[in-house]
Amino acid sequence: MRWRGFREADRDLLTGHWLPGELLGLPVADRPPLAEPVTVDPPVDDTTELCVAPGIGFARFSGVDWIHRHARLEIGLRDASVDPKPLLEAAVRHGFDVLGLHRVHGLVTPAAHTVDAVLESCGFHREAVVPQALWLAGRPVDRHVWSVLDA
C-alpha cells in the first residue's frame, strides 16, 4: 500500500460514516440513517499531514509535534470490507520513515468495532481509557488511546 498527497479530486474520500477522530475509522453499520457523515478538513498548516489511498481511504496525522516527534493518527475507510491492516501498516511506516515521528497515537471506540487484533499486529498498545467520551447508539461509550513507538 502506498500513500500519496491529498488532491482536490480526493475530497469525496474525506467524508464517510465512521466515528469522528477514530484511529481506524471503519464505517459504522448501525449508525442512524439521518446522522450527518463525518468530514475531515484538508490540511491548512504544517501540523497536519493528509495522505490518500486512491479509492480506498485516507490517513491523517494531526497535531504533529515536530520537536517531540509525535502525532495523532486517524484513518478513514470508504468500505468496511477492505482489510484495514495494510493501510494501518503503511500509515505507521509513513509516520516513522517519511515524517520522522517517534510516536503515533489515536482513539479507538471498542463499542463500534473490535479492532484490537489489527492494532496489536501493527505494534500498537493500549495506553488509556477515556470514560464516556462519545455518545453512540443512545448511550455514552468509552474510547481507548492506542499508540505505537518507533523501534
Summary of the structure (lengths in Angstrom):
residues: 151
radius of gyration: 14.6
end to end distance: 20.9
largest distance: 43.7
contacts: 445
relative contact order: 0.19
helix: 19%
strand: 40%
